[in-house]
Amino acid sequence: MMNVNRRMSPSAARNHAILLGVVLSTCVCSPVALPRAASSEASANKVEWVRSIDEALKLAQQNDKDVLINFTGHGWCHNCTLLEHEVFAQPEFAVVTEHFVLVELDFPSAVFDTEDGEKDASGGAAETNRIKRYREWQSQYLVPGMPTVVVTDAHGKPVGYTGYEKGVTPASFLNQVEKYRDARLARDRELKEADGNAGKERAAHLDAALECVAPFFGGLEDRNGDPLLNWYADVVAEICRLDTDNALGLETKYERRRQTLKSFVEAEKVFAKLNEFQLKSQYKEALALIEQVLPAVATRKSTGAWWGPGNSTSNRISSIPRRSTMLADCLPVRN
């Protein structure tokens, strides 16, 4: 552990303090900061958007369609305005209603910016209840930032996520959501095959069904969670039960996925606490926390729970020892 009694010059201390701010701000996982737009742009197309997922699911089941949910923020979310203007407001987008029921959940800025935003909603009890329901859907579908577009089946299970990307066009957006619909159809074919089998064969088809949609859910940091474990927990549980001896390797596969999610949640708690210490300039407390979690980091690394190709959480966690040294250098000088 670094010597916390070491002295440094005032200029060096200032430089290290600046470095500390940069380091912590880049390693802490905080809510998405979205740019504000001066005003929202009215939709020019003629497609119909409903304002309730419950209503959309009823319509989807009646008309054999999937559902497209747009989590947005008119008037304050810049990328939401761009998505509206470049895709939803274009005449070419109207063809989407052939296969999808459209839902728009428009969050007021006060709701998104506060931890308990429904308290800031204006418009009386009805508006407050509406916003409360929106927040519940936001949590259920693992939507940490806006705009987020979720494609689901007629029963609300997600099959793909997307949002705004620079250069998006109605054609590219439609291609993307149709790809999700194709994945849903492939999933359903595998589920139908599973219904005609038992034991290991059933487990294999159930796993194949999940693999049809899992690639379109994004990473843990994109969702702040795992939609597959969140929405398909019953299927995962059955797969593990049918492969309890791990003959197909499926029990290990999904247990590892659970453990990866658990490790991610634990890591996010650490970074949230570091962020809190940063805001309060409590550097000694931050250093103590880092030293406390170092043994856990070593354990996770040796077992591979946090480590894997492209695992950004593992990269952030593995940098903790380096941050520990920087924090020690930034601590106030003791007399």
C-alpha positions as a Markdown table, in Angstrom:
| # | Residue | x | y | z |
|---|---|---|---|---|
| 1 | Met | 0.0 | 0.0 | 0.0 |
| 2 | Met | 1.3 | 3.5 | -0.8 |
| 3 | Asn | 2.7 | 5.8 | 1.9 |
| 4 | Val | -0.1 | 8.3 | 2.5 |
| 5 | Asn | 2.2 | 10.6 | 4.5 |
| 6 | Arg | 4.3 | 11.6 | 1.6 |
| 7 | Arg | 4.5 | 15.3 | 0.8 |
| 8 | Met | 4.2 | 17.1 | -2.6 |
| 9 | Ser | 4.5 | 20.6 | -3.9 |
| 10 | Pro | 1.2 | 22.6 | -4.2 |
| 11 | Ser | 1.5 | 22.6 | -8.0 |
| 12 | Ala | 2.0 | 18.8 | -8.1 |
| 13 | Ala | -1.0 | 18.4 | -5.8 |
| 14 | Arg | -3.2 | 20.5 | -8.1 |
| 15 | Asn | -2.0 | 18.4 | -11.1 |
| 16 | His | -2.8 | 15.2 | -9.3 |
| 17 | Ala | -6.2 | 16.4 | -8.2 |
| 18 | Ile | -7.0 | 17.1 | -11.8 |
| 19 | Leu | -5.8 | 13.7 | -12.8 |
| 20 | Leu | -7.9 | 12.2 | -10.1 |
| 21 | Gly | -11.0 | 13.9 | -11.5 |
| 22 | Val | -10.3 | 12.6 | -14.9 |
| 23 | Val | -9.6 | 9.0 | -13.8 |
| 24 | Leu | -12.7 | 8.7 | -11.6 |
| 25 | Ser | -15.0 | 10.4 | -14.1 |
| 26 | Thr | -14.0 | 8.0 | -16.8 |
| 27 | Cys | -14.2 | 4.8 | -14.6 |
| 28 | Val | -17.5 | 5.5 | -12.8 |
| 29 | Cys | -20.6 | 4.2 | -14.5 |
| 30 | Ser | -23.1 | 7.0 | -14.2 |
| 31 | Pro | -26.4 | 7.7 | -15.9 |
| 32 | Val | -26.3 | 8.7 | -19.5 |
| 33 | Ala | -25.9 | 12.4 | -19.9 |
| 34 | Leu | -28.2 | 13.5 | -22.8 |
| 35 | Pro | -28.0 | 16.8 | -24.6 |
| 36 | Arg | -31.0 | 19.1 | -24.4 |
| 37 | Ala | -32.9 | 20.4 | -27.4 |
| 38 | Ala | -34.6 | 23.7 | -27.4 |
| 39 | Ser | -37.9 | 22.4 | -28.5 |
| 40 | Ser | -39.4 | 19.2 | -29.8 |
| 41 | Glu | -40.3 | 18.6 | -33.4 |
| 42 | Ala | -43.8 | 17.5 | -34.3 |
| 43 | Ser | -44.1 | 14.2 | -36.1 |
| 44 | Ala | -45.1 | 14.7 | -39.7 |
| 45 | Asn | -46.0 | 11.1 | -40.6 |
| 46 | Lys | -49.4 | 9.5 | -40.4 |
| 47 | Val | -48.5 | 6.5 | -38.3 |
| 48 | Glu | -50.4 | 6.0 | -35.1 |
| 49 | Trp | -48.5 | 5.8 | -31.8 |
| 50 | Val | -50.3 | 4.5 | -28.7 |
| 51 | Arg | -49.1 | 5.7 | -25.2 |
| 52 | Ser | -49.4 | 2.4 | -23.3 |
| 53 | Ile | -47.6 | -0.8 | -23.6 |
| 54 | Asp | -50.6 | -2.7 | -22.2 |
| 55 | Glu | -52.8 | -1.3 | -25.0 |
| 56 | Ala | -50.2 | -2.1 | -27.6 |
| 57 | Leu | -49.9 | -5.7 | -26.5 |
| 58 | Lys | -53.7 | -6.1 | -26.8 |
| 59 | Leu | -53.6 | -4.7 | -30.4 |
| 60 | Ala | -50.6 | -6.8 | -31.3 |
| 61 | Gln | -52.3 | -10.0 | -30.2 |
| 62 | Gln | -55.5 | -9.1 | -32.0 |
| 63 | Asn | -53.6 | -8.3 | -35.2 |
| 64 | Asp | -50.8 | -10.8 | -35.1 |
| 65 | Lys | -48.1 | -8.1 | -34.9 |
| 66 | Asp | -45.0 | -7.4 | -32.9 |
| 67 | Val | -44.5 | -4.2 | -30.9 |
| 68 | Leu | -42.0 | -1.3 | -31.3 |
| 69 | Ile | -41.6 | 0.8 | -28.1 |
| 70 | Asn | -39.9 | 4.2 | -28.4 |
| 71 | Phe | -38.6 | 5.5 | -25.0 |
| 72 | Thr | -38.1 | 9.2 | -25.8 |
| 73 | Gly | -37.9 | 12.7 | -24.3 |
| 74 | His | -39.4 | 15.4 | -26.6 |
| 75 | Gly | -38.0 | 18.8 | -26.1 |
| 76 | Trp | -35.0 | 17.9 | -24.0 |
| 77 | Cys | -33.3 | 14.8 | -25.5 |
| 78 | His | -31.3 | 15.9 | -28.6 |
| 79 | Asn | -30.8 | 12.4 | -30.1 |
| 80 | Cys | -34.5 | 11.7 | -29.6 |
| 81 | Thr | -35.3 | 14.7 | -31.7 |
| 82 | Leu | -32.8 | 13.5 | -34.4 |
| 83 | Leu | -34.4 | 10.1 | -34.4 |
| 84 | Glu | -37.8 | 11.6 | -34.8 |
| 85 | His | -36.8 | 13.9 | -37.6 |
| 86 | Glu | -34.6 | 11.4 | -39.5 |
| 87 | Val | -36.7 | 8.3 | -39.2 |
| 88 | Phe | -40.1 | 8.5 | -37.6 |
| 89 | Ala | -41.2 | 11.7 | -39.4 |
| 90 | Gln | -40.3 | 10.4 | -42.8 |
| 91 | Pro | -43.0 | 9.0 | -45.1 |
| 92 | Glu | -41.0 | 5.9 | -45.8 |
| 93 | Phe | -41.3 | 4.9 | -42.1 |
| 94 | Ala | -45.1 | 4.3 | -42.4 |
| 95 | Val | -44.6 | 0.8 | -43.8 |
| 96 | Val | -43.5 | -0.3 | -40.3 |
| 97 | Thr | -47.2 | -0.5 | -39.3 |
| 98 | Glu | -47.5 | -3.6 | -41.5 |
| 99 | His | -45.8 | -5.7 | -38.9 |
| 100 | Phe | -45.6 | -3.6 | -35.7 |
| 101 | Val | -47.8 | -1.8 | -33.2 |
| 102 | Leu | -46.0 | 1.5 | -32.3 |
| 103 | Val | -45.7 | 2.8 | -28.7 |
| 104 | Glu | -44.3 | 6.1 | -27.7 |
| 105 | Leu | -43.4 | 6.7 | -24.0 |
| 106 | Asp | -42.5 | 10.4 | -23.8 |
| 107 | Phe | -40.7 | 11.3 | -20.5 |
| 108 | Pro | -40.7 | 14.9 | -19.3 |
| 109 | Ser | -37.1 | 16.1 | -18.5 |
| 110 | Ala | -37.9 | 16.5 | -14.8 |
| 111 | Val | -38.8 | 12.9 | -14.6 |
| 112 | Phe | -35.6 | 11.6 | -16.2 |
| 113 | Asp | -33.3 | 14.0 | -14.4 |
| 114 | Thr | -34.5 | 13.1 | -10.8 |
| 115 | Glu | -34.2 | 9.9 | -8.9 |
| 116 | Asp | -37.9 | 10.0 | -8.1 |
| 117 | Gly | -39.1 | 12.0 | -11.1 |
| 118 | Glu | -42.8 | 11.2 | -10.8 |
| 119 | Lys | -42.9 | 13.7 | -7.9 |
| 120 | Asp | -42.0 | 16.5 | -10.3 |
| 121 | Ala | -44.6 | 15.6 | -12.9 |
| 122 | Ser | -47.2 | 18.3 | -13.4 |
| 123 | Gly | -50.7 | 17.8 | -14.6 |
| 124 | Gly | -52.4 | 16.2 | -11.6 |
| 125 | Ala | -53.0 | 12.7 | -10.4 |
| 126 | Ala | -53.6 | 11.2 | -13.9 |
| 127 | Glu | -50.3 | 12.6 | -15.2 |
| 128 | Thr | -48.4 | 11.4 | -12.1 |
| 129 | Asn | -49.8 | 7.9 | -12.5 |
| 130 | Arg | -48.9 | 7.9 | -16.2 |
| 131 | Ile | -45.3 | 8.8 | -15.4 |
| 132 | Lys | -45.1 | 6.3 | -12.6 |
| 133 | Arg | -46.1 | 3.6 | -15.1 |
| 134 | Tyr | -43.6 | 4.8 | -17.6 |
| 135 | Arg | -40.9 | 4.5 | -15.0 |
| 136 | Glu | -42.0 | 0.9 | -14.2 |
| 137 | Trp | -41.7 | 0.0 | -17.9 |
| 138 | Gln | -38.3 | 1.8 | -18.1 |
| 139 | Ser | -37.1 | -0.4 | -15.3 |
| 140 | Gln | -38.6 | -3.6 | -16.6 |
| 141 | Tyr | -37.1 | -3.2 | -20.1 |
| 142 | Leu | -33.7 | -2.1 | -18.7 |
| 143 | Val | -33.6 | 1.3 | -20.4 |
| 144 | Pro | -30.9 | 3.5 | -18.8 |
| 145 | Gly | -30.9 | 6.2 | -21.5 |
| 146 | Met | -32.9 | 7.7 | -24.3 |
| 147 | Pro | -33.7 | 7.3 | -27.1 |
| 148 | Thr | -34.0 | 3.5 | -26.7 |
| 149 | Val | -36.2 | 1.5 | -29.1 |
| 150 | Val | -37.3 | -1.9 | -27.9 |
| 151 | Val | -38.8 | -4.5 | -30.2 |
| 152 | Thr | -41.0 | -7.1 | -28.5 |
| 153 | Asp | -43.3 | -9.9 | -29.4 |
| 154 | Ala | -47.0 | -9.7 | -28.9 |
| 155 | His | -46.6 | -10.7 | -25.2 |
| 156 | Gly | -44.0 | -8.1 | -24.4 |
| 157 | Lys | -40.9 | -10.2 | -24.4 |
| 158 | Pro | -38.0 | -8.2 | -26.0 |
| 159 | Val | -36.3 | -9.5 | -29.1 |
| 160 | Gly | -34.0 | -6.6 | -29.9 |
| 161 | Tyr | -32.8 | -3.1 | -28.8 |
| 162 | Thr | -31.7 | -0.1 | -30.9 |
| 163 | Gly | -31.6 | 3.7 | -30.7 |
| 164 | Tyr | -30.2 | 6.6 | -32.6 |
| 165 | Glu | -27.0 | 6.3 | -34.6 |
| 166 | Lys | -25.4 | 9.0 | -36.8 |
| 167 | Gly | -26.4 | 8.5 | -40.4 |
| 168 | Val | -29.5 | 6.4 | -39.7 |
| 169 | Thr | -32.1 | 6.4 | -42.4 |
| 170 | Pro | -35.7 | 5.1 | -42.5 |
| 171 | Ala | -34.4 | 2.2 | -44.7 |
| 172 | Ser | -31.6 | 1.2 | -42.3 |
| 173 | Phe | -33.8 | 1.5 | -39.3 |
| 174 | Leu | -36.5 | -0.6 | -40.9 |
| 175 | Asn | -33.9 | -3.2 | -41.9 |
| 176 | Gln | -32.8 | -3.4 | -38.3 |
| 177 | Val | -36.2 | -3.9 | -36.7 |
| 178 | Glu | -37.2 | -6.4 | -39.4 |
| 179 | Lys | -34.0 | -8.3 | -38.5 |
| 180 | Tyr | -35.4 | -8.4 | -34.9 |
| 181 | Arg | -38.7 | -9.7 | -36.2 |
| 182 | Asp | -37.0 | -12.4 | -38.2 |
| 183 | Ala | -35.1 | -13.4 | -35.0 |
| 184 | Arg | -38.4 | -13.6 | -33.2 |
| 185 | Leu | -39.8 | -15.9 | -35.9 |
| 186 | Ala | -36.7 | -18.1 | -35.7 |
| 187 | Arg | -37.1 | -18.1 | -31.9 |
| 188 | Asp | -40.7 | -19.3 | -32.2 |
| 189 | Arg | -39.8 | -22.0 | -34.6 |
| 190 | Glu | -37.2 | -23.4 | -32.1 |
| 191 | Leu | -39.8 | -23.1 | -29.3 |
| 192 | Lys | -42.2 | -25.1 | -31.4 |
| 193 | Glu | -39.6 | -27.8 | -32.0 |
| 194 | Ala | -39.0 | -27.9 | -28.3 |
| 195 | Asp | -42.6 | -28.6 | -27.6 |
| 196 | Gly | -42.4 | -31.7 | -29.7 |
| 197 | Asn | -39.4 | -33.1 | -27.7 |
| 198 | Ala | -38.3 | -33.9 | -24.2 |
| 199 | Gly | -35.2 | -34.2 | -22.1 |
| 200 | Lys | -31.9 | -33.1 | -23.8 |
| 201 | Glu | -33.5 | -32.5 | -27.1 |
| 202 | Arg | -35.9 | -30.1 | -25.6 |
| 203 | Ala | -33.1 | -28.3 | -23.8 |
| 204 | Ala | -31.2 | -28.0 | -27.0 |
| 205 | His | -34.1 | -26.4 | -28.8 |
| 206 | Leu | -34.9 | -24.1 | -25.9 |
| 207 | Asp | -31.2 | -22.9 | -25.9 |
| 208 | Ala | -31.3 | -22.4 | -29.7 |
| 209 | Ala | -34.5 | -20.3 | -29.3 |
| 210 | Leu | -32.7 | -18.0 | -26.8 |
| 211 | Glu | -29.7 | -17.8 | -29.1 |
| 212 | Cys | -31.9 | -16.4 | -31.8 |
| 213 | Val | -32.6 | -13.2 | -29.9 |
| 214 | Ala | -29.7 | -12.9 | -27.3 |
| 215 | Pro | -27.3 | -11.2 | -29.8 |
| 216 | Phe | -29.6 | -8.2 | -30.2 |
| 217 | Phe | -29.9 | -7.3 | -26.5 |
| 218 | Gly | -26.6 | -5.4 | -26.2 |
| 219 | Gly | -24.0 | -5.7 | -23.4 |
| 220 | Leu | -24.5 | -5.4 | -19.7 |
| 221 | Glu | -23.4 | -1.8 | -19.7 |
| 222 | Asp | -25.8 | -1.0 | -22.5 |
| 223 | Arg | -28.7 | -2.2 | -20.5 |
| 224 | Asn | -27.4 | -2.0 | -16.9 |
| 225 | Gly | -28.6 | -5.6 | -16.8 |
| 226 | Asp | -29.3 | -8.7 | -18.8 |
| 227 | Pro | -32.7 | -8.8 | -20.7 |
| 228 | Leu | -32.3 | -12.5 | -21.3 |
| 229 | Leu | -32.1 | -13.3 | -17.6 |
| 230 | Asn | -34.7 | -10.7 | -16.9 |
| 231 | Trp | -37.4 | -11.8 | -19.4 |
| 232 | Tyr | -36.5 | -15.4 | -20.2 |
| 233 | Ala | -35.7 | -16.6 | -16.7 |
| 234 | Asp | -38.4 | -19.4 | -16.9 |
| 235 | Val | -36.8 | -20.8 | -20.1 |
| 236 | Val | -33.3 | -20.6 | -18.6 |
| 237 | Ala | -34.4 | -22.4 | -15.5 |
| 238 | Glu | -36.0 | -25.2 | -17.6 |
| 239 | Ile | -32.9 | -25.6 | -19.7 |
| 240 | Cys | -30.7 | -26.0 | -16.6 |
| 241 | Arg | -33.2 | -28.5 | -15.1 |
| 242 | Leu | -33.1 | -30.6 | -18.2 |
| 243 | Asp | -29.3 | -30.5 | -18.4 |
| 244 | Thr | -28.7 | -30.8 | -14.7 |
| 245 | Asp | -25.8 | -33.2 | -15.4 |
| 246 | Asn | -24.3 | -30.6 | -17.8 |
| 247 | Ala | -24.0 | -33.2 | -20.6 |
| 248 | Leu | -24.8 | -30.4 | -23.1 |
| 249 | Gly | -22.8 | -27.8 | -21.2 |
| 250 | Leu | -25.9 | -25.7 | -20.9 |
| 251 | Glu | -26.1 | -25.6 | -17.1 |
| 252 | Thr | -22.6 | -24.2 | -17.0 |
| 253 | Lys | -23.3 | -21.8 | -19.8 |
| 254 | Tyr | -26.2 | -20.1 | -18.0 |
| 255 | Glu | -24.7 | -20.3 | -14.5 |
| 256 | Arg | -21.7 | -18.4 | -15.9 |
| 257 | Arg | -24.1 | -15.9 | -17.4 |
| 258 | Arg | -25.8 | -15.4 | -14.0 |
| 259 | Gln | -22.4 | -15.0 | -12.3 |
| 260 | Thr | -21.3 | -12.5 | -14.8 |
| 261 | Leu | -24.4 | -10.4 | -14.2 |
| 262 | Lys | -23.9 | -10.7 | -10.4 |
| 263 | Ser | -20.2 | -9.6 | -10.8 |
| 264 | Phe | -21.3 | -6.7 | -12.9 |
| 265 | Val | -23.9 | -5.5 | -10.3 |
| 266 | Glu | -21.2 | -5.7 | -7.6 |
| 267 | Ala | -18.8 | -3.7 | -9.7 |
| 268 | Glu | -21.3 | -1.0 | -10.4 |
| 269 | Lys | -21.9 | -0.6 | -6.7 |
| 270 | Val | -18.2 | 0.0 | -6.2 |
| 271 | Phe | -18.1 | 2.6 | -9.0 |
| 272 | Ala | -21.2 | 4.3 | -7.7 |
| 273 | Lys | -19.6 | 4.5 | -4.2 |
| 274 | Leu | -16.4 | 5.9 | -5.8 |
| 275 | Asn | -18.4 | 8.5 | -7.6 |
| 276 | Glu | -20.0 | 9.5 | -4.3 |
| 277 | Phe | -16.6 | 9.9 | -2.7 |
| 278 | Gln | -15.4 | 11.9 | -5.6 |
| 279 | Leu | -18.3 | 14.3 | -5.4 |
| 280 | Lys | -17.6 | 14.8 | -1.7 |
| 281 | Ser | -13.8 | 14.9 | -2.1 |
| 282 | Gln | -13.5 | 12.0 | 0.3 |
| 283 | Tyr | -10.3 | 10.6 | -1.2 |
| 284 | Lys | -9.2 | 8.7 | 1.9 |
| 285 | Glu | -12.5 | 6.8 | 1.9 |
| 286 | Ala | -12.1 | 6.1 | -1.8 |
| 287 | Leu | -8.7 | 4.7 | -1.3 |
| 288 | Ala | -9.9 | 2.5 | 1.6 |
| 289 | Leu | -12.7 | 1.1 | -0.6 |
| 290 | Ile | -10.3 | 0.3 | -3.4 |
| 291 | Glu | -8.0 | -1.5 | -1.1 |
| 292 | Gln | -10.9 | -3.4 | 0.3 |
| 293 | Val | -12.1 | -4.7 | -3.0 |
| 294 | Leu | -8.6 | -5.6 | -4.3 |
| 295 | Pro | -8.8 | -9.2 | -2.9 |
| 296 | Ala | -12.1 | -9.7 | -4.6 |
| 297 | Val | -10.6 | -8.4 | -7.9 |
| 298 | Ala | -7.8 | -11.0 | -7.6 |
| 299 | Thr | -10.4 | -13.7 | -7.0 |
| 300 | Arg | -12.6 | -12.8 | -9.9 |
| 301 | Lys | -9.6 | -12.6 | -12.2 |
| 302 | Ser | -8.4 | -16.1 | -11.2 |
| 303 | Thr | -11.8 | -17.6 | -11.7 |
| 304 | Gly | -12.6 | -15.7 | -14.8 |
| 305 | Ala | -15.9 | -14.4 | -13.4 |
| 306 | Trp | -15.2 | -10.8 | -14.5 |
| 307 | Trp | -12.9 | -11.7 | -17.4 |
| 308 | Gly | -13.5 | -12.6 | -21.0 |
| 309 | Pro | -13.0 | -11.3 | -24.5 |
| 310 | Gly | -14.5 | -7.8 | -24.9 |
| 311 | Asn | -15.6 | -7.6 | -21.3 |
| 312 | Ser | -15.3 | -3.9 | -20.6 |
| 313 | Thr | -16.2 | -4.4 | -16.9 |
| 314 | Ser | -13.1 | -6.6 | -16.5 |
| 315 | Asn | -11.0 | -3.8 | -18.1 |
| 316 | Arg | -12.4 | -1.2 | -15.6 |
| 317 | Ile | -12.0 | -3.5 | -12.7 |
| 318 | Ser | -8.4 | -4.5 | -13.6 |
| 319 | Ser | -7.4 | -0.8 | -13.5 |
| 320 | Ile | -8.2 | -0.5 | -9.8 |
| 321 | Pro | -4.6 | -1.1 | -8.6 |
| 322 | Arg | -3.4 | 1.7 | -10.8 |
| 323 | Arg | -6.1 | 4.0 | -9.6 |
| 324 | Ser | -5.1 | 3.1 | -6.0 |
| 325 | Thr | -1.6 | 4.5 | -6.6 |
| 326 | Met | -3.0 | 7.7 | -8.1 |
| 327 | Leu | -5.4 | 8.1 | -5.2 |
| 328 | Ala | -2.7 | 7.7 | -2.7 |
| 329 | Asp | -0.6 | 10.4 | -4.4 |
| 330 | Cys | -3.6 | 12.8 | -4.3 |
| 331 | Leu | -4.4 | 12.5 | -0.6 |
| 332 | Pro | -4.0 | 15.6 | 1.5 |
| 333 | Val | -0.6 | 15.8 | 3.4 |
| 334 | Arg | -0.7 | 14.7 | 7.0 |
| 335 | Asn | 1.1 | 16.9 | 9.6 |
